[in-house]
Amino acid sequence: MISVTVFNQIQADQIRPEDLLPHRPPMLLIDRLVDYTPGLSVEAETIVKPDNMFFQGHFPGEPILPGIVLVEMMFQACGIFGRLEALNLVDADSAQAGVYRPRSGRAIKIDNMTFNQPVLPNDRVTIRAVFDHKLLNFSVFKARVDIDGRGLAAKGTVTVLINS
C-alpha cells in the first residue's frame, strides 16, 4: 500500500504499477508509470519482450502482440488512473490515517477500437488514457497505444467500473 504522504512526495515514474494494480506477471502488462495528471490523464510504458507468452501462439515465426493485449494495457492504465484518483481523495486525517486501500474494478466496455499497426517483439509502447466522463461508478476514457518511433498502434474508448 502507498500512504498519502509518500504519494505526495514522489514523482509518477517512482510509482510501481504493481503497487496500484492487482495484476501480477505474466498479466501485469505495464512496466512503469510515466505521467499522471490528476483528474485528466495517465501515461504508462512497457517494453514488449521477445519471450512474451503471447508470442508463443500468435504467431510462431512471425510474432505479433494480439490486439486484445493492447486493449488490456489500456484497461490497466485506466485502473492506475482510478487508483491514483482515489489516493488523491483520501483524507490524511481520517480513521484510515492516510493509507490508501485499493478498490476493485473491472473492464466493462470497448468502443470504436481500431488497430493501426502491429506491435512486435522489443517494441517500446506508450499507453495513454484520458478521462472523458463519469456516470455513477463507470468511468469512460479515450485511450491509445503508441509504438516508440513508429506511431499509433491502437486507439478507442474504454469504460471501467470502480467499485466503492
PADREN-114790 format. One record per residue (C-alpha): x, y, z; residue number from 1; residue in three letters. Coordinates in Angstrom, 3 decimals, padded with zeros to 6 digits. Each point is the difference from the previous one (the first is absolute). Example, Ala and Ser with C-alpha at 12.3 -4.5 7.8 and 13.67 -1.06 7.14 Angstrom:
BEGIN
+----------+----------+----------+------+------+
:       c1 :       c2 :       c3 : sefi : guba :
+----------+----------+----------+------+------+
:  012.300 : -004.500 :  007.800 :    1 :  ALA :
:  001.370 :  003.440 : -000.660 :    2 :  SER :
+----------+----------+----------+------+------+
% end
This chain:
BEGIN
+----------+----------+----------+------+------+
:       c1 :       c2 :       c3 : sefi : guba :
+----------+----------+----------+------+------+
:  000.000 :  000.000 :  000.000 :    1 :  MET :
:  001.045 :  003.586 : -000.605 :    2 :  ILE :
: -000.553 :  002.638 :  002.660 :    3 :  SER :
: -001.359 :  003.397 : -001.007 :    4 :  VAL :
:  003.075 :  001.709 :  001.440 :    5 :  THR :
:  002.347 : -002.149 : -002.066 :    6 :  VAL :
: -002.123 :  000.491 : -003.129 :    7 :  PHE :
:  000.184 :  003.778 :  000.327 :    8 :  ASN :
:  003.795 : -000.122 :  000.210 :    9 :  GLN :
:  000.785 : -002.160 : -003.014 :   10 :  ILE :
: -000.094 :  000.364 : -003.746 :   11 :  GLN :
: -002.170 : -002.117 : -002.286 :   12 :  ALA :
:  002.959 : -002.001 : -001.309 :   13 :  ASP :
:  000.795 : -001.156 :  003.547 :   14 :  GLN :
: -003.385 : -001.706 :  000.441 :   15 :  ILE :
:  000.028 : -003.685 : -000.876 :   16 :  ARG :
: -003.047 : -001.307 : -001.903 :   17 :  PRO :
: -000.142 : -003.041 :  002.292 :   18 :  GLU :
: -000.568 :  002.358 :  002.951 :   19 :  ASP :
: -003.229 :  001.180 : -001.627 :   20 :  LEU :
: -001.291 : -002.968 : -001.997 :   21 :  LEU :
: -001.024 : -003.481 :  001.163 :   22 :  PRO :
:  001.655 : -001.518 : -003.112 :   23 :  HIS :
:  003.247 : -001.931 :  000.203 :   24 :  ARG :
:  002.231 : -001.429 : -002.733 :   25 :  PRO :
: -000.634 : -001.260 : -002.512 :   26 :  PRO :
: -003.232 :  002.053 : -000.074 :   27 :  MET :
:  001.529 :  003.215 :  001.369 :   28 :  LEU :
:  000.529 :  001.645 : -003.388 :   29 :  LEU :
:  001.288 :  003.430 :  001.044 :   30 :  ILE :
:  003.657 :  000.478 :  000.951 :   31 :  ASP :
: -000.120 :  003.536 :  001.345 :   32 :  ARG :
: -002.091 :  003.083 :  000.533 :   33 :  LEU :
:  001.292 :  002.944 : -002.039 :   34 :  VAL :
: -002.441 :  002.792 :  000.834 :   35 :  ASP :
: -003.159 :  000.648 :  001.971 :   36 :  TYR :
: -002.070 :  003.174 : -000.157 :   37 :  THR :
: -002.684 : -000.075 :  002.719 :   38 :  PRO :
: -003.510 :  000.044 : -001.408 :   39 :  GLY :
:  001.267 : -000.150 : -003.577 :   40 :  LEU :
:  002.315 : -002.773 : -001.162 :   41 :  SER :
:  002.571 : -002.682 :  000.599 :   42 :  VAL :
:  002.890 : -001.156 : -002.169 :   43 :  GLU :
:  001.852 : -003.274 :  000.414 :   44 :  ALA :
:  002.626 : -001.940 : -001.886 :   45 :  GLU :
:  001.102 : -003.538 : -000.641 :   46 :  THR :
:  002.626 : -001.751 : -002.071 :   47 :  ILE :
: -001.404 : -003.059 : -001.756 :   48 :  VAL :
:  002.512 : -002.712 :  000.725 :   49 :  LYS :
:  000.753 : -002.650 : -002.650 :   50 :  PRO :
: -000.831 : -002.785 :  002.490 :   51 :  ASP :
: -003.503 :  001.419 :  000.617 :   52 :  ASN :
: -002.371 : -002.952 :  000.470 :   53 :  MET :
: -002.419 :  001.318 : -002.624 :   54 :  PHE :
:  002.577 : -000.425 : -002.767 :   55 :  PHE :
:  000.070 : -003.793 :  000.480 :   56 :  GLN :
: -003.205 : -000.433 : -001.965 :   57 :  GLY :
: -000.501 :  003.377 : -001.681 :   58 :  HIS :
:  001.755 : -000.753 : -002.325 :   59 :  PHE :
:  002.907 : -002.496 :  000.084 :   60 :  PRO :
:  002.798 :  001.337 : -002.182 :   61 :  GLY :
: -001.836 :  003.296 : -000.538 :   62 :  GLU :
: -000.819 :  001.319 :  003.488 :   63 :  PRO :
: -002.629 :  002.737 :  000.323 :   64 :  ILE :
: -001.437 :  001.116 :  003.333 :   65 :  LEU :
: -003.752 : -000.750 : -000.083 :   66 :  PRO :
: -002.229 :  003.067 : -000.206 :   67 :  GLY :
: -001.923 : -001.033 :  003.099 :   68 :  ILE :
:  003.260 :  000.288 :  001.965 :   69 :  VAL :
:  000.234 :  003.645 : -001.089 :   70 :  LEU :
: -003.557 :  000.473 :  001.262 :   71 :  VAL :
:  000.941 : -001.596 :  003.330 :   72 :  GLU :
:  002.938 :  002.430 :  000.236 :   73 :  MET :
: -002.517 :  002.829 : -000.427 :   74 :  MET :
: -002.219 : -001.440 :  002.745 :   75 :  PHE :
:  002.989 : -000.345 :  002.328 :   76 :  GLN :
:  000.971 :  003.633 : -000.626 :   77 :  ALA :
: -003.589 :  001.002 :  000.858 :   78 :  CYS :
:  000.252 : -002.076 :  003.176 :   79 :  GLY :
:  003.154 :  001.852 :  000.996 :   80 :  ILE :
: -001.753 :  003.318 : -000.666 :   81 :  PHE :
: -002.990 : -001.030 :  002.133 :   82 :  GLY :
:  002.164 : -001.093 :  002.884 :   83 :  ARG :
:  002.087 :  003.171 : -000.126 :   84 :  LEU :
: -003.196 :  002.059 : -000.057 :   85 :  GLU :
: -001.228 : -001.875 :  003.081 :   86 :  ALA :
:  003.344 :  000.613 :  001.678 :   87 :  LEU :
: -000.360 :  003.725 : -000.636 :   88 :  ASN :
: -003.378 : -000.062 :  001.768 :   89 :  LEU :
:  001.159 : -001.750 :  003.172 :   90 :  VAL :
: -000.250 :  002.276 :  003.021 :   91 :  ASP :
:  003.300 : -000.249 :  001.859 :   92 :  ALA :
: -001.826 :  000.798 :  003.271 :   93 :  ASP :
: -002.566 : -002.769 : -000.471 :   94 :  SER :
: -000.234 : -003.188 :  002.025 :   95 :  ALA :
:  002.089 : -001.651 : -002.725 :   96 :  GLN :
:  002.928 :  002.239 :  000.967 :   97 :  ALA :
:  000.729 :  000.897 : -003.592 :   98 :  GLY :
:  000.451 : -003.554 : -001.224 :   99 :  VAL :
: -001.524 : -000.793 : -003.373 :  100 :  TYR :
: -001.888 : -003.272 : -000.283 :  101 :  ARG :
: -000.598 : -000.913 : -003.637 :  102 :  PRO :
: -003.524 : -000.546 : -001.237 :  103 :  ARG :
: -000.766 : -002.727 : -002.459 :  104 :  SER :
: -000.930 :  000.771 : -003.570 :  105 :  GLY :
: -000.596 : -001.708 : -003.287 :  106 :  ARG :
: -000.127 :  000.513 : -003.725 :  107 :  ALA :
: -003.518 :  000.743 : -001.230 :  108 :  ILE :
: -000.042 :  001.157 : -003.603 :  109 :  LYS :
:  002.125 :  000.590 : -003.103 :  110 :  ILE :
: -001.203 :  002.461 : -002.670 :  111 :  ASP :
:  001.370 :  001.101 : -003.363 :  112 :  ASN :
:  003.258 : -001.911 :  000.397 :  113 :  MET :
:  002.293 :  000.128 : -003.004 :  114 :  THR :
:  003.305 : -001.793 : -000.478 :  115 :  PHE :
:  002.344 :  001.923 : -002.265 :  116 :  ASN :
:  003.192 : -002.050 : -000.026 :  117 :  GLN :
:  001.427 : -003.054 :  001.742 :  118 :  PRO :
:  002.006 :  000.081 :  003.205 :  119 :  VAL :
:  003.116 : -002.153 : -000.359 :  120 :  LEU :
:  002.645 : -001.443 :  002.331 :  121 :  PRO :
:  002.255 :  002.669 :  001.555 :  122 :  ASN :
: -002.450 :  002.831 : -000.773 :  123 :  ASP :
: -000.229 :  002.679 :  002.673 :  124 :  ARG :
: -003.637 :  001.034 :  000.297 :  125 :  VAL :
: -001.616 :  002.933 :  001.744 :  126 :  THR :
: -003.509 : -000.420 :  001.335 :  127 :  ILE :
: -002.012 :  003.177 :  000.566 :  128 :  ARG :
: -003.476 :  000.230 :  001.513 :  129 :  ALA :
: -001.825 :  003.333 :  000.147 :  130 :  VAL :
: -002.997 :  000.209 :  002.316 :  131 :  PHE :
: -003.104 :  000.926 : -002.005 :  132 :  ASP :
: -002.940 : -000.207 :  002.395 :  133 :  HIS :
: -001.548 : -001.874 :  002.883 :  134 :  LYS :
: -003.497 : -001.419 :  000.446 :  135 :  LEU :
: -000.683 : -001.479 :  003.451 :  136 :  LEU :
:  002.962 : -002.347 :  000.645 :  137 :  ASN :
:  000.852 : -000.314 : -003.704 :  138 :  PHE :
:  002.951 :  001.974 : -001.354 :  139 :  SER :
:  000.487 :  000.479 : -003.742 :  140 :  VAL :
:  003.432 :  000.607 : -001.536 :  141 :  PHE :
:  001.408 :  000.786 : -003.414 :  142 :  LYS :
:  003.015 : -002.281 : -000.186 :  143 :  ALA :
:  002.822 : -000.705 : -002.417 :  144 :  ARG :
:  003.161 : -002.046 : -000.362 :  145 :  VAL :
:  002.922 :  001.483 : -001.941 :  146 :  ASP :
:  003.145 : -001.796 : -001.120 :  147 :  ILE :
:  003.195 :  001.943 :  000.629 :  148 :  ASP :
:  001.329 :  001.205 : -003.346 :  149 :  GLY :
: -002.870 : -001.446 : -002.036 :  150 :  ARG :
: -003.169 :  001.733 :  001.214 :  151 :  GLY :
: -003.537 : -001.097 :  000.779 :  152 :  LEU :
: -000.626 : -003.713 :  000.593 :  153 :  ALA :
: -003.563 :  000.143 :  001.359 :  154 :  ALA :
: -002.578 :  002.426 :  001.333 :  155 :  LYS :
: -003.548 : -000.054 :  001.283 :  156 :  GLY :
: -002.339 :  000.675 :  002.892 :  157 :  THR :
: -000.022 : -002.227 :  003.067 :  158 :  VAL :
: -002.346 : -000.042 :  002.973 :  159 :  THR :
:  000.940 : -001.280 :  003.439 :  160 :  VAL :
: -001.948 : -000.598 :  003.184 :  161 :  LEU :
:  001.620 :  000.940 :  003.284 :  162 :  ILE :
: -001.821 : -001.555 :  002.948 :  163 :  ASN :
: -000.509 :  002.181 :  003.051 :  164 :  SER :
+----------+----------+----------+------+------+
% end
